[in-house]
Amino acid sequence: MYKFVVFALVVVACLARELKRCPLVRELRAQGFPEDKLRDWTCLVENESSGRTDAKGTVNKNGSRDYGLFQINDKYWCSNTTTPGKDCNVTCADLLTDDITKASTCAKIIFKRHGFRAWYGWLNHCDGKPLPDISECY
């Protein structure tokens, strides 16, 4: 039994990535994020999840939780069941994988409705503050 638990933990660990600044920028470009907003998105991700695709926030005051690279909240955006749902039509587990396609699509939906102000990490650390230097990230 012990070997199975260790194996399962290793498998789960392999399903997530920690994206440092330039790999993150390259991934955001590949996902179609606009070039003129990449510094904001980079700042947001670095402050919300530290670039971890498997980041799962603690329970918020309202009982909701934030998931993944963009720390997307389950109150409106993702379903905590095995069936995709809510406004992004995804499960919260979909937002925790190393393939950030669904998380990126959802983040763009949120941004379209609310802008960066939907994320406290951006409000508290990026809004009106120096944004990350991504000039060396090709």
N, CA and C of each residue as an Amber inpcrd file, in Angstrom:
protein
   414
   0.8270000  -1.1920000   0.0000000   0.0000000   0.0000000   0.0000000
   0.8720000   1.2560000   0.0000000   1.9360000   1.2490000   0.7960000
   2.8250000   2.3990000   0.8980000   3.4190000   2.7620000  -0.4660000
   3.8370000   1.7490000  -1.2420000   4.4150000   2.0050000  -2.5630000
   3.3910000   2.6570000  -3.4910000   2.1330000   2.2310000  -3.3990000
   1.0920000   2.8240000  -4.2320000   0.8930000   4.2980000  -3.8900000
   0.8900000   4.6360000  -2.6110000   0.6990000   6.0230000  -2.1860000
   1.8490000   6.8820000  -2.7010000   3.0720000   6.4070000  -2.5820000
   4.2320000   7.1450000  -3.0810000   4.1270000   7.3200000  -4.5880000
   3.7670000   6.2670000  -5.2970000   3.6010000   6.3430000  -6.7450000
   2.5300000   7.3690000  -7.1200000   1.4070000   7.3280000  -6.4140000
   0.3200000   8.2630000  -6.7030000   0.7700000   9.7080000  -6.4790000
   1.5170000   9.9510000  -5.4300000   2.0120000  11.3040000  -5.1640000
   2.9790000  11.7730000  -6.2480000   3.8110000  10.8690000  -6.7410000
   4.7400000  11.2120000  -7.8110000   3.9750000  11.5370000  -9.0830000
   2.9580000  10.7570000  -9.3950000   2.1510000  11.0060000 -10.5940000
   1.4700000  12.3640000 -10.4920000   0.8640000  12.6600000  -9.3490000
   0.1980000  13.9470000  -9.1690000   1.2040000  15.0840000  -9.3050000
   2.3790000  14.9390000  -8.7330000   3.4060000  15.9770000  -8.8170000
   3.8250000  16.2230000 -10.2620000   3.7760000  15.2130000 -11.0830000
   4.1710000  15.3510000 -12.4850000   3.1020000  16.0380000 -13.3260000
   1.9050000  16.2050000 -12.7850000   0.8340000  16.8260000 -13.5430000
   0.8230000  18.3420000 -13.4140000   1.7750000  18.8950000 -12.6720000
   1.8130000  20.3330000 -12.4540000   3.1790000  20.8830000 -12.8310000
   3.1640000  22.1780000 -13.1320000   4.4080000  22.8620000 -13.4640000
   4.5190000  24.1360000 -12.6470000   5.7490000  24.5760000 -12.4660000
   6.0040000  25.8960000 -11.9210000   6.6610000  26.6880000 -13.0390000
   5.9470000  27.6710000 -13.5330000   6.4330000  28.4520000 -14.6570000
   7.1520000  29.6980000 -14.1560000   8.4440000  29.7480000 -14.3930000
   9.2160000  30.9560000 -14.0920000   8.8790000  32.0060000 -15.1460000
   9.3910000  33.2080000 -14.9840000   8.9460000  34.3430000 -15.7850000
   8.9910000  34.1050000 -17.3040000  10.1290000  33.8130000 -17.8710000
  10.1870000  33.6900000 -19.3410000   9.4090000  32.4960000 -19.8770000
   9.5040000  31.3210000 -19.2560000   8.6270000  30.2370000 -19.7310000
   7.1460000  30.5990000 -19.6130000   6.7820000  31.3320000 -18.5730000
   5.4000000  31.7890000 -18.4250000   5.0180000  32.7100000 -19.5740000
   5.8590000  33.6810000 -19.8830000   5.5780000  34.6220000 -20.9710000
   5.4180000  33.8710000 -22.2910000   6.2950000  32.9140000 -22.5490000
   6.1920000  32.1330000 -23.7850000   4.8790000  31.3480000 -23.8280000
   4.4940000  30.7850000 -22.6960000   3.2350000  30.0280000 -22.6300000
   2.0380000  30.9550000 -22.8290000   2.0670000  32.1300000 -22.2260000
   0.9700000  33.0870000 -22.4060000   0.8630000  33.5160000 -23.8690000
   1.9920000  33.7480000 -24.5050000   1.9790000  34.0810000 -25.9430000
   1.3640000  32.9420000 -26.7370000   1.7660000  31.7190000 -26.4380000
   1.2490000  30.5460000 -27.1570000  -0.2620000  30.4060000 -26.9540000
  -0.7650000  30.8640000 -25.8140000  -2.1940000  30.7950000 -25.5170000
  -2.9630000  31.9800000 -26.1000000  -2.2700000  32.8870000 -26.7730000
  -2.9340000  33.9870000 -27.4580000  -3.2160000  35.2210000 -26.6200000
  -2.5310000  35.3530000 -25.4940000  -2.6990000  36.5770000 -24.7100000
  -2.0530000  37.7290000 -25.4750000  -2.6820000  38.9060000 -25.4790000
  -2.1530000  40.0250000 -26.2670000  -0.8170000  40.5360000 -25.7270000
   0.0670000  40.8440000 -26.6380000   1.4210000  41.2880000 -26.2960000
   1.4030000  42.5180000 -25.3850000   0.4920000  43.4440000 -25.6330000
   0.4790000  44.6870000 -24.8470000  -0.0090000  44.4920000 -23.4130000
  -0.5010000  43.3060000 -23.0860000  -0.9610000  43.0110000 -21.7220000
  -0.1170000  41.9270000 -21.0410000   0.9280000  41.4510000 -21.7080000
   1.7140000  40.3460000 -21.1440000   2.3690000  40.6930000 -19.8180000
   2.8180000  41.9260000 -19.6540000   3.4400000  42.3000000 -18.3790000
   2.4070000  42.2610000 -17.2520000   1.1760000  42.6820000 -17.5360000
   0.1130000  42.6120000 -16.5290000  -0.2280000  41.1620000 -16.1910000
  -0.3890000  40.3290000 -17.2180000  -0.7020000  38.9150000 -16.9680000
   0.4170000  38.2310000 -16.2000000   1.6550000  38.5450000 -16.5550000
   2.8110000  37.9660000 -15.8530000   2.7870000  38.3740000 -14.3880000
   2.5570000  39.6510000 -14.1390000   2.4790000  40.1510000 -12.7680000
   1.3530000  39.4550000 -12.0080000   0.2050000  39.3340000 -12.6450000
  -0.9410000  38.6780000 -12.0200000  -0.5970000  37.2480000 -11.6210000
  -0.0650000  36.4740000 -12.5600000   0.2490000  35.0630000 -12.2860000
   1.3190000  34.9400000 -11.2080000   2.3490000  35.7640000 -11.2870000
   3.4100000  35.6790000 -10.2860000   2.8800000  35.9840000  -8.8820000
   1.8960000  36.8640000  -8.7850000   1.3660000  37.2310000  -7.4750000
   0.1840000  36.3780000  -7.0230000  -0.4960000  35.7630000  -7.9440000
  -1.6220000  34.9020000  -7.5720000  -1.1770000  33.4850000  -7.2290000
  -0.3330000  32.8920000  -8.0780000  -0.0020000  31.4700000  -7.9170000
   1.4920000  31.1790000  -7.8720000   2.3080000  32.2100000  -7.9680000
   3.7680000  32.0340000  -8.0750000   4.1320000  31.1490000  -9.2640000
   3.2790000  31.1600000 -10.2830000   3.5440000  30.3910000 -11.4900000
   3.2430000  28.9050000 -11.3790000   2.5700000  28.4840000 -10.3250000
   2.2600000  27.0620000 -10.1280000   0.9120000  26.7240000 -10.7720000
   0.9450000  25.7590000 -11.6560000  -0.3030000  25.3480000 -12.3070000
  -1.2200000  24.5900000 -11.3520000  -0.6740000  24.0360000 -10.2880000
  -1.4690000  23.2500000  -9.3450000  -1.8280000  24.0260000  -8.0770000
  -1.6610000  25.3390000  -8.0920000  -1.9400000  26.1400000  -6.8980000
  -3.4180000  26.0720000  -6.5340000  -3.6720000  25.8050000  -5.2810000
  -5.0430000  25.7400000  -4.7720000  -5.0840000  26.6230000  -3.5340000
  -5.8610000  27.6890000  -3.6060000  -5.9230000  28.6280000  -2.5050000
  -6.6460000  28.0690000  -1.2950000  -6.4430000  28.7440000  -0.1770000
  -7.1740000  28.3760000   1.0260000  -8.6230000  28.8150000   0.8510000
  -9.4860000  28.3220000   1.7150000 -10.9020000  28.6760000   1.6330000
 -11.0550000  30.1650000   1.9610000 -11.7690000  30.8710000   1.0930000
 -12.0290000  32.2990000   1.2890000 -13.1280000  32.5010000   2.3230000
 -13.3080000  33.7450000   2.7600000 -14.3260000  34.0710000   3.7720000
 -15.7240000  33.6220000   3.3500000 -15.9970000  33.6570000   2.0370000
 -17.3340000  33.2810000   1.5620000 -17.4580000  31.7830000   1.2730000
 -16.4230000  31.0110000   1.6170000 -16.4550000  29.5640000   1.4140000
 -15.9690000  29.1070000   0.0560000 -15.6570000  30.0390000  -0.8160000
 -15.1550000  29.6820000  -2.1480000 -13.6500000  29.4160000  -2.0840000
 -13.1060000  28.9610000  -3.2140000 -11.6840000  28.6440000  -3.3080000
 -11.1770000  29.0480000  -4.6780000  -9.8740000  29.3150000  -4.7890000
  -9.2380000  29.7150000  -6.0470000  -8.3220000  28.5950000  -6.5440000
  -8.2910000  28.4400000  -7.8890000  -7.6040000  27.2950000  -8.4830000
  -6.6680000  27.6870000  -9.6130000  -5.5140000  27.0320000  -9.6380000
  -4.6230000  27.0740000 -10.7820000  -3.7660000  28.3070000 -10.9250000
  -3.1340000  28.3830000 -12.0690000  -2.1810000  29.4280000 -12.4060000
  -2.7570000  30.8210000 -12.1970000  -4.0130000  31.0120000 -12.5830000
  -4.6580000  32.3200000 -12.5030000  -5.5020000  32.4810000 -11.2380000
  -5.5270000  31.4490000 -10.3890000  -6.3310000  31.4570000  -9.1660000
  -7.7750000  31.8620000  -9.4650000  -8.4110000  31.0190000 -10.2410000
  -9.7870000  31.2310000 -10.6760000 -10.7420000  30.6870000  -9.6120000
 -11.6930000  31.5130000  -9.2250000 -12.5860000  31.2220000  -8.1130000
 -13.7360000  30.3000000  -8.5160000 -14.0700000  29.3890000  -7.6050000
 -15.1210000  28.4060000  -7.8910000 -16.5430000  28.9080000  -7.6210000
 -16.6920000  30.1050000  -7.0940000 -18.0480000  30.6000000  -6.8360000
 -18.8180000  30.8140000  -8.1370000 -18.1400000  31.3690000  -9.1510000
 -18.8150000  31.6620000 -10.4230000 -18.2100000  30.9600000 -11.6330000
 -16.9610000  30.5620000 -11.5680000 -16.2350000  30.2320000 -12.7880000
 -16.0130000  28.7520000 -13.0510000 -15.8200000  27.9300000 -12.0270000
 -15.5390000  26.4990000 -12.2550000 -16.3630000  25.6420000 -11.3030000
 -16.6250000  24.4260000 -11.7340000 -17.4450000  23.4840000 -10.9810000
 -16.5770000  22.5560000 -10.1410000 -16.9680000  22.3450000  -8.9030000
 -16.2530000  21.4180000  -8.0250000 -16.7840000  19.9920000  -8.1330000
 -17.4460000  19.6960000  -9.2250000 -17.9220000  18.3400000  -9.4720000
 -17.1040000  17.7620000 -10.6280000 -17.4530000  16.5870000 -11.0610000
 -16.7660000  15.9870000 -12.2080000 -17.3580000  16.4630000 -13.5300000
 -18.4430000  17.2240000 -13.4460000 -19.1060000  17.7520000 -14.6410000
 -18.7230000  19.2140000 -14.8280000 -18.2000000  19.5650000 -16.0030000
 -17.8720000  20.9790000 -16.2460000 -19.1060000  21.8580000 -16.0570000
 -18.8510000  23.0650000 -15.5680000 -19.9770000  23.9510000 -15.3550000
 -19.5590000  25.3650000 -15.0220000 -20.5000000  26.1110000 -14.5370000
 -20.4100000  27.5290000 -14.2030000 -19.9880000  28.3310000 -15.4370000
 -19.5900000  29.5800000 -15.2520000 -19.4260000  30.4750000 -16.3960000
 -18.3000000  30.1000000 -17.3590000 -17.2970000  29.3790000 -16.8890000
 -16.2190000  28.9520000 -17.7930000 -16.4400000  27.5460000 -18.3460000
 -17.4920000  26.8730000 -17.8790000 -17.8180000  25.5160000 -18.3210000
 -16.6300000  24.5560000 -18.1860000 -15.9890000  24.6020000 -17.0100000
 -14.8710000  23.7190000 -16.6890000 -15.0460000  23.2030000 -15.2660000
 -14.3260000  22.1370000 -14.9590000 -14.2280000  21.7250000 -13.5670000
 -13.0420000  22.4750000 -12.9650000 -13.0510000  22.6320000 -11.6710000
 -11.9140000  23.2780000 -11.0070000 -10.6520000  22.4360000 -11.1840000
 -10.8120000  21.1070000 -11.2550000  -9.6680000  20.2220000 -11.4900000
  -9.0340000  20.5000000 -12.8470000  -9.8350000  20.9140000 -13.8370000
  -9.2890000  21.2620000 -15.1620000  -8.2970000  22.4130000 -15.0680000
  -8.4370000  23.2410000 -14.0500000  -7.5930000  24.4260000 -13.9020000
  -6.2860000  24.1360000 -13.1780000  -6.0970000  22.8970000 -12.7400000
  -4.9190000  22.5220000 -11.9530000  -3.9010000  21.6960000 -12.7240000
  -4.0760000  21.5340000 -14.0170000  -3.1760000  20.6910000 -14.8000000
  -2.0490000  21.5130000 -15.4290000  -1.0530000  20.8090000 -15.9270000
   0.0720000  21.5060000 -16.5680000  -0.2850000  22.0360000 -17.9490000
  -1.3730000  21.5640000 -18.5380000  -1.8860000  22.1410000 -19.7840000
  -2.7850000  23.3020000 -19.3920000  -2.3360000  24.5240000 -19.6460000
  -3.0680000  25.6900000 -19.1530000  -4.1100000  26.2160000 -20.1560000
  -4.4470000  25.4410000 -21.1460000  -5.3940000  25.8940000 -22.1670000
  -6.7450000  26.2710000 -21.5670000  -7.3400000  25.4020000 -20.7580000
  -8.6510000  25.6910000 -20.1710000  -8.5650000  26.8380000 -19.1730000
  -7.4920000  26.8660000 -18.3910000  -7.3100000  27.9630000 -17.4330000
  -7.1540000  29.2900000 -18.1690000  -6.4250000  29.2860000 -19.2730000
  -6.2280000  30.5110000 -20.0560000  -7.5340000  30.9860000 -20.6660000
  -8.3030000  30.0620000 -21.2090000  -9.5950000  30.4120000 -21.7980000
 -10.5020000  31.0230000 -20.7410000 -10.5200000  30.4310000 -19.5770000
 -11.3500000  30.9400000 -18.4930000 -10.8560000  32.3140000 -18.0350000
  -9.5500000  32.4850000 -17.8820000  -8.9930000  33.7760000 -17.4640000
  -9.3740000  34.8800000 -18.4530000  -9.3900000  34.5450000 -19.7300000
  -9.7820000  35.5330000 -20.7440000 -11.2610000  35.8970000 -20.6270000
 -12.1080000  34.9300000 -20.2830000 -13.5300000  35.2040000 -20.0680000
 -13.6980000  36.1590000 -18.8880000 -13.0040000  35.8590000 -17.8130000
 -13.0740000  36.7130000 -16.6200000 -12.5910000  38.1160000 -16.9610000
 -11.4540000  38.1990000 -17.6730000 -10.8940000  39.4970000 -18.0400000
 -11.8690000  40.2940000 -18.9140000 -12.5090000  39.6170000 -19.8460000
 -13.4440000  40.2990000 -20.7400000 -14.5910000  40.9300000 -19.9510000
 -15.0240000  40.2820000 -18.8830000 -16.1250000  40.7950000 -18.0720000
 -15.6930000  41.8200000 -17.0250000 -14.5110000  41.5990000 -16.4320000
 -14.1400000  42.3980000 -15.2610000 -12.7710000  43.0720000 -15.3480000
 -12.0040000  42.7710000 -16.3870000 -10.6410000  43.3010000 -16.4560000
  -9.7690000  42.6820000 -15.3770000  -8.6000000  43.2750000 -15.1820000
  -7.6730000  42.7460000 -14.1850000  -8.1950000  42.9480000 -12.7640000
  -9.1670000  43.8260000 -12.5960000  -9.6920000  44.1190000 -11.2580000
 -10.3800000  42.9060000 -10.6210000 -10.5810000  41.8500000 -11.3820000
 -11.1660000  40.6150000 -10.8380000 -10.1810000  39.8840000  -9.9260000
  -8.8980000  40.2340000  -9.9890000  -7.8660000  39.5310000  -9.2330000
  -7.2130000  40.4440000  -8.1990000  -7.2930000  40.0440000  -6.9260000
  -6.6570000  40.8210000  -5.8620000  -5.1410000  40.8450000  -6.0040000
  -4.5620000  39.7680000  -6.5280000  -3.1080000  39.7520000  -6.7350000
  -2.6730000  40.8620000  -7.6710000  -3.4600000  41.1240000  -8.7060000
  -3.1330000  42.2130000  -9.6350000  -3.4130000  43.5590000  -8.9720000
  -4.5630000  43.6900000  -8.3060000  -4.9090000  44.9580000  -7.6520000
  -3.8700000  45.3700000  -6.6170000  -3.4500000  44.4150000  -5.8020000
  -2.5470000  44.7330000  -4.6900000  -1.0770000  44.8510000  -5.0800000
  -0.6700000  44.1990000  -6.1720000   0.7620000  44.1420000  -6.4930000
   1.1350000  44.6970000  -7.8600000   0.1560000  44.9190000  -8.7160000
   0.4690000  45.3090000 -10.1010000  -0.1490000  46.6490000 -10.5040000
  -1.3450000  46.9160000 -10.0470000  -2.0770000  48.1130000 -10.4460000
  -1.3190000  49.3700000 -10.0190000  -0.8490000  50.1380000 -10.9970000
  -0.1350000  51.3740000 -10.7120000   1.2740000  51.1860000 -10.1920000
   1.7540000  49.9510000 -10.2490000   3.1050000  49.6380000  -9.7540000
   3.9670000  49.1850000 -10.9270000   5.2990000  49.2050000 -10.7510000
   6.1640000  48.7140000 -11.8450000   5.8360000  47.2640000 -12.1760000
   5.6600000  46.9900000 -13.4560000   5.3380000  45.6430000 -13.9050000
   6.6250000  44.8810000 -14.2100000   6.5610000  43.5500000 -14.2310000
   7.7670000  42.7400000 -14.4820000   8.4080000  43.0780000 -15.8340000
   9.7200000  42.9990000 -15.8630000  10.4760000  43.1890000 -17.0960000
  10.4760000  41.8670000 -17.8590000   9.8810000  41.8690000 -19.0270000
   9.8290000  40.6430000 -19.8420000  10.5890000  40.8440000 -21.1530000
  11.4160000  41.8790000 -21.2040000  12.1020000  42.2250000 -22.4490000
  13.0710000  41.1450000 -22.9210000  13.5270000  40.2990000 -22.0270000
  14.4500000  39.2270000 -22.4120000  13.7210000  37.9150000 -22.7040000
  12.4010000  37.9200000 -22.6520000  11.6150000  36.6930000 -22.8240000
  11.1140000  36.6000000 -24.2650000  11.7840000  35.7940000 -25.0470000
  11.4110000  35.6370000 -26.4670000  10.7110000  34.3330000 -26.6780000
